[in-house]
Amino acid sequence: MLFSSPLFVFLFLPIVLGVYFVVRPSLRNAWLLAASLFFYAWGENVLLALMLLSIVLNWLFGLWLDRARQRGSATHVVVWATIVNIGLLVLFKYADWIWDSFGLLLVGVGAREVPLPTLGSFLPVDSMLRAVFLTDKGGIRLPIGISFFTFQAFSYVLDVHRNDAPVQKKLSDFALYVTLFPQLIAGPIVRYKDVAGQIVQRVVTRAGFAYGIRRFVVGLAKKMLVANLCAKSCDPIFAIPAEELTTPLAWLGIVCYSLQIYFDFSGYSDMAIGLGKMFGFTFLENFDFPYIARSITEFWRRWHISLSTWFRDYLYIPLGGSRVAPLRTYVNLLTVFVFCGLWHGASFSFLFWGLWHGAFLVLERAFLGKALERSPRALRHAYTLLAVVIGWVFFRADTLGHARAYLKALFAITTGDAHLQPFGMYSDALLATAVAAGIVGAIPWVRAVLAWRARLETAGRARAVLGFELAGLLGVCALFYLSALELAGRSYNPFIYFRF
């Protein structure tokens, strides 16, 4: 069930909210847990059992850790929790890729004439597991949002180990933390320590509920009015055969994708934060206008903040962070971004994307950062955007070969026949409007407007403030109306980060 679907917006959400505010406060957590399990089961069906297994195991690890810590033997609990969580993630997300890569390696060195059979072929033909856990092609099914709920549950164990969070003795409350439907499938990755108190007690205010509605509508508009419209050109362009791809089309495709992935994912995060506010939860921000960054280092302080801080706190700092010798620091950065790339998907394209960003972070820490500080702002901004956009080619391409061919067209090393793939076939006025809206929306001009409103309020300009409020209300209503029109006539287009 998508946030950006009529079923969710006009049926599921109103019912969940209505019941939530009718039942006794003591029953609200139970209702939210039931609604969240239903929400996930709607899309994942029998693989819901995997998430429930992860919840129970990590809850037990927390209890075990609490007892072991009192005896001074907590480290082995963390080791087992790491093995179980990473093991489940590897099994369901990376096993096929590792197995297939090994098979191709054997073919490459002449040890086999054909690649190895799929992992699924080793299951008994009549096994019920085949229908539950395997795809039609014999591969292992990838549960929606497995990276998000695994990292979230695992971070609870790590926070308990560090004394950053209390042990949750109530299984249902821990299950609510992991399954809470606003952020279950695509984040932001919520730390238990940040919401532990809110799970026990929270208050929904009128101002908070109204803010939640506005934030949800803005996120919905990002998805429906920018991301989806950009995808209508981006997806066909990336499907063009390499020999037919022209340079103008290559640039159109990657610009559309750069806007699509930002407005798709930040739109989901906005909707999650808004939904959380409607139920009294406060989730941390996940994006801070990353396309205005003037270095890759700054970009990663603004892009997918919950993931970058997760890797910083649970991998980079334990490895030594920047407190070690420079060479070791560079290795730490590359290690983090290798895992960051693979976290997004099991392919060499994602691996290279992670190495691409890690290499720029190393260069900026070594010497490039100081050079950038002495450079004009426009040059720094252009450098960052170019590096990010080239990186998106690897992120979007199906294979490294596809990415390589796309980059050749992008920089006019090779270019197709414009008569075979005319530019006008992939571009129209609606796309131009979406791209223009995306460029404007990627700039934090709203902050300046809000600051202006605050100054007027401080100065006692009540009429001017009322004008701002009315304009904002009309703007939200217009965005919701336009989004609803797109909802009514759209084709299926899931959030990009659902597959992670």
C-alpha positions in Angstrom: 0.0 0.0 0.0 1.6 3.3 -1.1 1.3 6.6 0.7 0.7 8.0 -2.8 -2.4 5.9 -3.5 -6.1 6.7 -3.2 -6.6 3.6 -1.0 -4.1 5.0 1.6 -5.1 8.7 1.4 -8.8 8.4 1.3 -9.5 5.2 3.2 -6.7 3.7 5.3 -5.4 6.9 6.8 -8.8 8.4 7.7 -9.9 5.1 9.3 -6.7 4.8 11.3 -6.8 8.4 12.5 -10.5 8.2 13.3 -10.2 5.1 15.5 -6.9 6.4 17.1 -8.7 9.5 18.5 -11.8 7.6 19.5 -10.3 4.8 21.6 -8.9 5.3 25.1 -5.3 6.5 25.2 -4.2 3.2 26.8 -5.3 1.4 23.6 -3.8 3.8 21.0 -0.5 1.9 20.8 -2.2 -1.4 20.3 -4.3 0.2 17.5 -1.3 1.7 15.8 0.5 -1.6 16.0 -2.4 -3.5 14.5 -2.7 -0.9 11.7 1.0 -1.0 11.0 1.1 -4.8 10.8 -1.9 -4.7 8.4 -0.2 -2.0 6.3 2.9 -4.1 5.9 1.0 -7.3 5.4 -1.0 -5.7 2.6 2.2 -5.5 0.4 4.4 -8.3 1.9 1.9 -11.0 2.8 3.7 -14.1 4.2 7.1 -12.3 4.4 5.6 -10.4 7.3 6.9 -13.3 9.4 10.4 -12.3 8.6 9.9 -8.8 10.1 8.2 -10.3 13.2 11.1 -12.7 13.6 13.5 -9.8 13.5 11.4 -7.9 16.1 11.3 -10.8 18.5 15.0 -11.7 18.2 16.2 -8.1 18.7 13.8 -7.6 21.6 15.2 -10.8 23.2 18.7 -9.6 22.5 17.9 -6.4 24.4 16.7 -8.4 27.4 19.7 -10.7 27.2 22.0 -7.7 26.9 20.6 -6.1 30.0 21.2 -9.2 32.1 24.6 -9.9 30.6 25.7 -6.3 31.2 25.0 -6.7 34.9 27.5 -9.6 34.9 30.0 -7.7 32.8 29.7 -10.0 29.7 27.7 -8.0 27.3 30.0 -8.1 24.3 29.2 -11.6 23.2 25.5 -10.6 23.0 26.3 -7.8 20.6 28.3 -10.2 18.5 25.4 -12.6 18.2 23.0 -9.7 17.5 25.3 -8.6 14.7 25.5 -12.1 13.2 21.8 -12.6 13.2 20.8 -9.1 11.8 23.5 -9.0 9.2 22.9 -12.7 8.4 19.2 -12.1 7.7 20.1 -9.1 5.5 22.7 -11.0 3.6 20.5 -14.0 3.1 17.5 -12.1 1.7 19.2 -9.2 0.0 22.7 -10.3 -1.1 22.8 -14.1 -1.3 21.6 -14.2 -4.9 24.1 -11.6 -6.0 27.0 -13.2 -4.2 26.1 -16.6 -5.6 25.6 -15.4 -9.2 28.9 -13.4 -9.0 30.7 -16.5 -7.8 29.2 -18.5 -10.7 30.3 -15.9 -13.3 33.8 -15.9 -11.7 34.0 -19.7 -12.2 33.0 -19.3 -15.8 35.5 -16.5 -16.3 38.4 -18.6 -15.0 37.3 -21.6 -17.0 36.3 -23.7 -14.0 32.7 -24.1 -15.4 31.2 -23.7 -18.8 27.9 -22.2 -17.5 27.0 -20.2 -14.4 25.8 -21.9 -11.3 22.1 -22.7 -10.9 20.0 -20.3 -8.8 20.0 -20.8 -5.0 16.3 -21.6 -5.2 17.0 -24.7 -7.3 18.5 -26.3 -4.2 15.1 -26.3 -2.4 12.9 -29.4 -2.8 10.5 -29.0 -5.7 7.4 -29.6 -3.5 8.6 -27.4 -0.7 6.2 -24.7 0.6 9.3 -22.5 1.0 9.5 -22.2 -2.7 6.2 -20.3 -3.0 6.9 -18.2 0.0 10.5 -17.1 -0.3 11.4 -17.5 -4.0 10.7 -15.3 -7.1 9.3 -16.8 -10.3 12.9 -16.9 -11.6 14.1 -19.0 -8.6 15.8 -16.2 -6.8 15.2 -15.2 -3.1 12.5 -12.7 -2.7 13.5 -9.3 -1.3 11.1 -8.1 1.4 10.1 -4.5 1.0 12.0 -2.2 3.4 14.2 -4.9 4.8 17.3 -2.6 5.1 15.2 0.0 7.0 13.6 -2.3 9.6 16.8 -4.3 10.1 18.9 -1.2 10.7 16.2 0.2 13.0 15.9 -3.0 15.1 19.6 -3.5 15.2 20.3 0.0 16.3 18.1 -0.6 19.4 20.4 -3.4 20.5 23.5 -1.2 19.9 21.9 1.8 21.8 21.1 -0.5 24.8 24.7 -1.7 24.8 26.0 1.9 24.8 23.5 2.9 27.6 22.0 5.4 25.1 18.5 3.8 25.4 16.6 2.0 28.1 15.7 -1.7 27.7 12.2 -2.1 26.4 10.5 -4.8 28.5 7.2 -4.7 26.6 7.4 -6.6 23.4 4.3 -4.8 21.9 5.9 -1.4 22.4 9.2 -2.5 20.8 7.2 -4.0 17.9 5.4 -0.6 17.5 8.8 1.1 17.3 9.9 -1.1 14.4 6.6 -1.5 12.5 5.2 2.1 12.8 3.8 2.4 9.4 4.7 6.1 8.6 8.4 5.3 8.4 8.5 1.5 8.2 9.2 0.9 4.5 11.5 3.8 3.4 12.6 5.7 6.5 13.7 7.9 7.9 15.7 5.4 10.1 14.4 6.2 13.5 16.6 5.6 16.6 14.9 4.0 19.5 16.5 6.5 21.9 14.8 9.3 20.0 11.2 7.9 20.3 11.4 5.7 23.4 9.6 8.4 25.5 7.1 9.1 22.8 6.0 5.5 22.6 5.1 5.6 26.3 3.5 9.0 26.3 2.9 11.6 23.6 0.4 14.5 23.0 -1.2 15.5 19.7 -1.8 19.3 19.6 -3.9 21.2 17.1 -0.8 23.0 15.9 1.1 19.7 15.6 -1.7 18.0 13.8 -2.1 20.9 11.3 1.6 20.9 10.7 1.5 17.2 10.1 -1.2 17.6 7.4 0.7 20.4 5.7 3.9 18.3 5.7 2.1 15.3 4.4 0.5 17.2 1.5 3.8 18.8 0.6 5.4 15.3 0.5 2.5 14.0 -1.6 2.9 16.9 -4.1 6.7 16.2 -4.3 6.0 12.6 -5.3 3.0 13.1 -7.6 3.8 16.5 -9.2 7.6 16.3 -9.6 9.0 12.8 -9.1 6.4 10.9 -11.0 6.3 13.4 -13.9 10.1 13.3 -14.2 10.0 9.5 -14.1 7.8 9.5 -17.2 10.8 10.8 -19.2 13.7 9.4 -17.2 12.6 5.7 -17.3 12.2 5.6 -21.2 15.5 7.5 -21.7 17.4 5.0 -19.6 15.8 2.2 -21.6 17.1 3.6 -24.9 19.8 1.3 -26.5 23.3 2.8 -26.1 23.8 3.2 -29.8 20.7 5.3 -30.1 21.2 7.6 -27.1 22.0 11.2 -28.0 23.8 13.7 -25.7 20.8 16.0 -25.2 18.6 13.0 -24.3 21.3 11.7 -21.9 21.4 15.0 -20.1 17.6 15.2 -20.0 17.4 11.7 -18.5 20.0 12.3 -15.8 18.6 15.7 -14.8 15.1 14.2 -14.6 16.5 11.3 -12.5 18.3 13.7 -10.2 15.1 15.5 -9.5 13.0 12.3 -9.4 15.1 10.5 -6.7 15.3 13.6 -4.5 11.7 14.5 -4.7 10.6 10.9 -4.5 12.6 10.1 -1.4 12.4 13.5 0.4 8.7 13.5 -0.5 8.3 10.1 1.3 10.3 11.5 4.3 8.0 14.5 4.4 5.0 12.3 4.4 6.4 10.1 7.1 7.3 13.1 9.3 3.8 14.6 8.7 2.1 11.3 9.6 4.2 11.0 12.7 3.1 14.5 13.8 -0.6 13.5 13.3 -0.1 10.7 15.8 2.1 12.7 18.2 5.5 11.4 17.1 8.4 13.7 16.2 10.8 12.2 13.7 14.1 13.8 12.9 14.6 15.5 9.5 16.0 13.3 6.7 16.9 15.9 4.1 18.2 19.5 4.2 18.2 20.7 0.6 21.2 18.6 -0.5 21.5 20.1 -4.0 22.6 23.5 -2.6 25.7 21.8 -1.1 29.1 23.1 -2.1 31.1 19.9 -1.5 30.4 16.2 -1.3 31.1 16.3 2.4 28.3 18.9 2.8 26.1 16.9 0.5 26.2 13.9 2.8 25.3 16.2 5.8 22.1 17.1 3.9 21.2 13.8 2.0 19.5 10.9 3.7 20.6 12.2 7.1 19.3 9.2 9.1 21.4 6.8 7.0 24.6 8.8 7.0 24.4 9.4 10.8 23.6 5.7 11.3 26.8 4.7 9.5 28.7 7.4 11.2 27.7 6.4 14.7 27.7 2.6 14.3 30.5 2.0 11.8 32.7 5.0 11.1 33.3 6.1 14.7 33.8 2.5 16.0 36.4 2.0 13.3 38.3 5.0 14.7 36.6 7.8 12.7 38.9 10.7 12.1 40.8 10.2 15.4 43.3 7.9 13.8 46.1 8.5 11.3 45.1 10.1 8.0 45.6 7.0 5.9 43.4 5.0 8.4 40.8 7.7 8.3 40.7 7.5 4.5 40.3 3.7 4.7 37.5 4.2 7.2 35.7 6.6 4.9 35.9 4.2 1.9 34.8 1.3 4.1 31.7 3.2 5.2 30.8 4.1 1.6 31.3 0.6 0.3 28.7 -0.5 2.8 26.6 2.5 2.0 26.6 1.6 -1.6 25.8 -2.0 -1.0 23.1 -1.1 1.5 21.2 0.5 -1.4 21.4 -2.7 -3.5 23.2 -5.9 -4.3 25.0 -4.9 -7.6 28.4 -3.7 -8.7 26.7 -0.4 -9.8 25.7 0.4 -6.3 29.2 -0.7 -5.1 30.8 1.7 -7.5 28.4 4.5 -6.6 29.5 4.1 -2.9 33.2 4.1 -3.9 32.6 7.2 -6.1 31.3 9.2 -3.2 33.8 7.7 -0.7 36.7 8.7 -3.1 35.5 12.3 -3.2 35.2 12.4 0.6 38.8 11.2 0.9 40.0 13.7 -1.6 38.2 16.6 0.1 39.6 15.5 3.5 43.1 15.2 2.0 43.5 18.4 0.1 40.5 19.2 -2.2 38.4 20.6 0.7 40.9 23.4 1.4 41.1 24.2 -2.3 37.3 24.4 -2.5 37.2 26.8 0.4 39.3 29.3 -1.6 37.2 28.8 -4.8 34.2 30.9 -5.8 30.8 29.6 -4.5 29.5 29.0 -8.0 32.5 26.8 -8.9 32.1 24.8 -5.7 28.4 24.3 -6.3 29.0 23.3 -10.0 31.7 20.8 -8.9 29.3 19.2 -6.3 26.4 19.0 -8.7 28.5 17.5 -11.4 30.0 14.8 -9.1 26.5 14.0 -7.7 24.9 13.8 -11.1 27.6 11.5 -12.5 27.2 9.3 -9.4 23.4 9.1 -10.1 24.2 7.5 -13.5 25.7 4.5 -11.7 22.9 4.5 -9.1 20.2 4.4 -11.9 21.9 2.2 -14.5 21.2 -1.5 -14.4 24.8 -2.6 -14.8 28.3 -1.0 -14.9 28.3 -1.5 -18.7 25.0 0.4 -19.0 26.4 3.2 -16.8 29.6 3.4 -18.9 27.6 3.6 -22.2 25.4 6.3 -20.7 28.3 8.4 -19.6 29.8 8.2 -23.1 26.6 9.7 -24.5 26.5 12.2 -21.7 29.8 13.7 -22.6 29.4 13.2 -26.3 32.1 10.5 -26.6 29.6 8.5 -28.5 26.1 9.8 -29.6 23.2 8.2 -31.4 21.1 9.4 -34.3 18.7 12.2 -33.2 16.3 11.1 -36.0 15.9 7.7 -34.3 15.3 9.2 -30.9 14.0 12.8 -31.3 14.2 15.0 -28.2 10.6 16.0 -28.5 9.5 12.4 -28.0 10.6 12.6 -24.4 10.0 16.2 -23.5 6.9 18.4 -23.4 5.5 21.4 -21.6 4.3 19.3 -18.6 7.8 17.9 -18.1 9.3 21.4 -18.4 6.9 22.6 -15.7 7.8 19.7 -13.4 11.6 20.3 -13.9 11.2 24.0 -13.2 9.1 23.2 -10.1 11.8 20.7 -9.0 14.6 23.3 -9.4 12.7 25.9 -7.4 11.7 23.3 -4.8 15.3 22.2 -4.3 16.2 25.7 -3.1 15.3 26.7 0.5 13.3 29.8 -0.4 10.5 28.8 1.9 12.8 29.4 4.9 13.3 33.0 3.9 9.5 33.4 3.6 9.0 32.0 7.0 11.7 34.2 8.5 9.9 37.2 6.9 6.6 36.0 8.5 8.3 35.7 11.9 9.6 39.3 11.6 6.1 40.6 10.8 4.7 38.7 13.7 7.3 40.1 16.0 6.5 43.6 14.7 2.8 43.1 15.5 1.7 43.1 11.8 -1.4 40.9 12.5 -3.0 41.5 9.1 0.2 40.7 7.2 0.6 37.5 9.2 -3.0 36.5 8.5 -2.3 37.1 4.8 0.6 34.7 5.1 -1.6 32.1 6.8 -4.3 32.3 4.2 -1.8 32.1 1.3 -0.2 29.1 2.9 -3.6 27.4 3.4 -4.6 28.1 -0.2 -1.3 26.8 -1.4 -1.7 23.5 0.6 -5.2 23.1 -0.8 -4.0 23.7 -4.3 -1.2 21.1 -3.9 -3.6 18.6 -2.5 -6.1 19.1 -5.3 -3.5 18.8 -8.1 -2.0 15.7 -6.3 -5.5 14.2 -6.1 -5.9 14.7 -9.8 -2.7 12.8 -10.4 -3.7 10.1 -8.0 -6.9 9.5 -9.9 -5.2 9.1 -13.2 -1.8 7.8 -12.5 -0.2 4.5 -13.2 1.6 2.4 -10.6 4.9 4.1 -9.6 6.2 3.0 -6.2 8.7 5.0 -4.2 12.3 4.3 -5.3 13.5 3.5 -1.9 10.9 0.8 -1.4 13.4 -1.7 -2.9 16.1 -0.9 -0.3 
